[in-house]
């Protein structure tokens, strides 16, 4: 009977997963993992990812997008943001509904980004409106102290009016129209003076 000790394989996969957990990130694109793990060959990468998913070390959200947590445990905002795979911020209907400016139920989370996209991931739906870089990267009215950048109410109104100057607001009295105008001027959006006039008329009628 041989007394030769068997050489245990190096726990590469355990090291890779630990590496992910120390990055304070939950969701990864396959190209991110390729760079982190120094796996240049796509077939090798996809075989590795498939094995990790089968072993329960990673969760496949869809092709090219993976997480260290199951879909049900992920923050829907973070999930949408990472799925867009580029700079984006929450705005338009999602922010308006949050502040009570529109009353209808919004069945998707709305972003502004560099590409127009609609996504459905599990029970979550997303819509991203495209802004050119000259507008998208203007930071006025963007709260970037959050994990996911989000527009203020005034910035969200300005974004909505950029796409639809005739957009209807259920509770326009909550809108700071002078701040909206300032944001429009700073970004370079077209001004919407008829909306400022309407807000003044509403206020006068209310008094």
C-alpha positions as CSV (number, residue, x, y, z in Angstrom):
1,X,0.0,0.0,0.0
2,X,1.5,3.3,-1.1
3,X,2.2,5.8,1.7
4,X,2.7,8.7,-0.8
5,X,0.6,11.7,0.2
6,X,-1.9,13.0,-2.3
7,X,-1.3,16.6,-3.3
8,X,-4.5,18.6,-2.6
9,X,-5.5,21.0,-5.4
10,X,-5.0,24.7,-4.7
11,X,-8.3,26.2,-3.7
12,X,-8.3,28.7,-6.5
13,X,-12.1,29.0,-6.6
14,X,-12.4,29.8,-2.9
15,X,-9.8,32.5,-3.3
16,X,-11.7,34.0,-6.2
17,X,-15.0,34.1,-4.3
18,X,-13.3,35.6,-1.2
19,X,-11.9,38.3,-3.5
20,X,-15.4,39.2,-4.6
21,X,-16.7,39.4,-1.1
22,X,-14.0,41.8,0.0
23,X,-14.8,44.3,-2.8
24,X,-18.0,45.5,-1.2
25,X,-19.8,44.7,-4.4
26,X,-22.6,42.2,-5.0
27,X,-23.1,42.2,-8.8
28,X,-20.5,41.7,-11.4
29,X,-20.4,41.6,-15.2
30,X,-18.4,38.8,-16.8
31,X,-15.9,41.2,-18.2
32,X,-15.3,42.5,-14.7
33,X,-14.6,39.0,-13.5
34,X,-12.4,38.3,-16.5
35,X,-10.1,41.2,-15.5
36,X,-10.1,40.5,-11.7
37,X,-9.3,36.8,-12.2
38,X,-6.9,37.3,-15.1
39,X,-8.9,34.9,-17.3
40,X,-8.4,36.2,-20.9
41,X,-9.9,33.2,-22.7
42,X,-13.7,33.5,-22.9
43,X,-14.4,29.8,-23.1
44,X,-12.3,29.3,-19.9
45,X,-14.2,32.1,-18.2
46,X,-17.6,30.9,-19.1
47,X,-16.7,27.3,-18.1
48,X,-15.5,28.6,-14.8
49,X,-18.6,30.7,-14.2
50,X,-20.9,27.8,-15.1
51,X,-19.1,25.6,-12.6
52,X,-19.3,28.2,-9.8
53,X,-23.0,28.7,-10.5
54,X,-23.6,24.9,-10.3
55,X,-21.8,24.8,-7.0
56,X,-23.8,27.7,-5.6
57,X,-20.8,30.0,-5.3
58,X,-22.3,32.5,-7.7
59,X,-25.8,33.3,-9.0
60,X,-26.5,33.9,-12.6
61,X,-28.8,36.9,-13.1
62,X,-28.7,36.5,-16.9
63,X,-25.9,35.9,-19.5
64,X,-23.0,38.1,-18.6
65,X,-24.3,39.3,-15.2
66,X,-23.6,37.4,-11.9
67,X,-24.1,38.0,-8.2
68,X,-22.8,36.7,-4.9
69,X,-26.4,36.8,-3.7
70,X,-29.6,35.3,-5.1
71,X,-31.8,37.6,-7.0
72,X,-34.4,37.9,-4.3
73,X,-31.8,39.3,-1.9
74,X,-30.6,42.1,-4.2
75,X,-31.6,45.7,-3.9
76,X,-33.7,46.4,-7.0
77,X,-32.1,49.9,-7.6
78,X,-28.6,48.4,-7.4
79,X,-29.6,45.6,-9.7
80,X,-30.9,48.0,-12.4
81,X,-27.9,50.3,-12.0
82,X,-25.4,47.5,-12.4
83,X,-27.4,45.9,-15.3
84,X,-27.1,49.2,-17.3
85,X,-23.3,48.8,-17.0
86,X,-22.4,52.5,-17.2
87,X,-23.1,55.8,-15.5
88,X,-26.8,56.4,-14.9
89,X,-29.0,58.0,-12.2
90,X,-32.5,57.4,-11.0
91,X,-34.9,60.2,-12.3
92,X,-38.2,61.1,-14.0
93,X,-41.2,59.1,-13.0
94,X,-39.6,57.2,-10.1
95,X,-38.5,60.4,-8.4
96,X,-41.8,62.2,-9.2
97,X,-43.8,59.4,-7.7
98,X,-41.5,59.3,-4.6
99,X,-42.2,63.0,-4.0
100,X,-46.0,62.7,-4.6
101,X,-45.9,64.9,-7.8
102,X,-47.5,62.1,-9.8
103,X,-50.1,59.8,-8.4
104,X,-50.1,56.8,-10.9
105,X,-48.4,53.6,-10.1
106,X,-45.1,53.3,-12.1
107,X,-44.4,49.7,-13.0
108,X,-40.7,50.3,-13.7
109,X,-37.7,52.0,-12.1
110,X,-36.7,54.9,-14.3
111,X,-33.1,55.9,-15.0
112,X,-31.3,58.4,-17.2
113,X,-28.2,57.0,-19.0
114,X,-26.1,56.9,-22.1
115,X,-28.4,54.4,-23.9
116,X,-32.1,53.9,-24.3
117,X,-33.0,50.5,-22.7
118,X,-35.9,48.5,-21.3
119,X,-35.0,45.7,-19.0
120,X,-36.9,43.0,-17.1
121,X,-35.0,41.1,-14.5
122,X,-37.0,38.7,-12.4
123,X,-39.9,40.7,-10.9
124,X,-38.3,44.0,-11.6
125,X,-38.7,46.3,-14.7
126,X,-36.5,49.1,-15.7
127,X,-36.6,51.9,-18.2
128,X,-33.5,54.0,-19.1
129,X,-33.9,57.2,-21.2
130,X,-30.9,58.2,-23.3
131,X,-29.2,61.6,-22.6
132,X,-26.2,62.9,-24.6
133,X,-23.0,63.2,-22.5
134,X,-23.3,67.0,-22.5
135,X,-26.4,66.7,-20.4
136,X,-25.9,63.3,-18.6
137,X,-22.7,64.4,-16.8
138,X,-24.1,67.7,-15.6
139,X,-24.2,67.1,-11.8
140,X,-26.5,69.9,-10.8
141,X,-29.5,68.4,-9.0
142,X,-27.9,64.9,-8.7
143,X,-27.5,63.4,-5.2
144,X,-24.3,61.4,-5.6
145,X,-24.0,60.7,-1.9
146,X,-26.2,57.7,-2.4
147,X,-24.9,54.3,-3.6
148,X,-27.0,54.8,-6.6
149,X,-27.0,58.5,-7.9
150,X,-30.5,60.0,-7.8
151,X,-32.0,63.2,-9.2
152,X,-33.6,65.7,-6.9
153,X,-37.2,66.5,-7.5
154,X,-36.3,69.6,-9.5
155,X,-33.8,67.8,-11.6
156,X,-36.3,65.0,-12.3
157,X,-38.9,67.6,-13.4
158,X,-36.3,69.2,-15.7
159,X,-35.5,65.8,-17.2
160,X,-39.1,65.0,-17.8
161,X,-39.7,68.4,-19.5
162,X,-36.7,67.9,-21.7
163,X,-38.4,64.8,-23.2
164,X,-42.0,66.1,-23.0
165,X,-42.5,69.8,-22.4
166,X,-46.3,69.2,-22.0
167,X,-45.9,66.5,-19.3
168,X,-48.7,66.5,-16.7
169,X,-48.0,66.7,-13.0
170,X,-50.7,65.8,-10.5
171,X,-49.3,68.0,-7.8
172,X,-47.3,70.8,-9.4
173,X,-47.5,72.9,-6.2
174,X,-44.7,70.7,-4.8
175,X,-42.3,71.7,-7.5
176,X,-39.8,74.6,-7.0
177,X,-40.2,76.0,-10.5
178,X,-37.4,78.6,-10.1
179,X,-35.0,75.7,-9.2
180,X,-36.2,73.8,-12.3
181,X,-35.5,76.8,-14.4
182,X,-32.0,77.2,-12.9
183,X,-31.3,73.5,-13.6
184,X,-32.5,73.9,-17.2
185,X,-30.3,76.9,-17.8
186,X,-27.2,75.2,-16.2
187,X,-27.6,72.0,-18.1
188,X,-28.6,73.7,-21.4
189,X,-32.0,72.2,-21.6
190,X,-34.7,74.2,-23.5
191,X,-36.6,76.5,-21.1
192,X,-40.3,75.9,-20.6
193,X,-41.6,79.4,-19.5
194,X,-45.2,78.3,-20.0
195,X,-44.8,75.9,-17.2
196,X,-43.6,78.5,-14.8
197,X,-46.6,80.7,-15.7
198,X,-48.9,77.8,-15.1
199,X,-47.5,77.3,-11.6
200,X,-48.0,81.0,-10.8
201,X,-51.7,80.8,-11.9
202,X,-52.3,77.7,-9.8
203,X,-50.9,79.4,-6.8
204,X,-53.0,82.5,-7.3
205,X,-56.2,80.4,-7.8
206,X,-55.4,78.5,-4.6
207,X,-55.3,81.7,-2.6
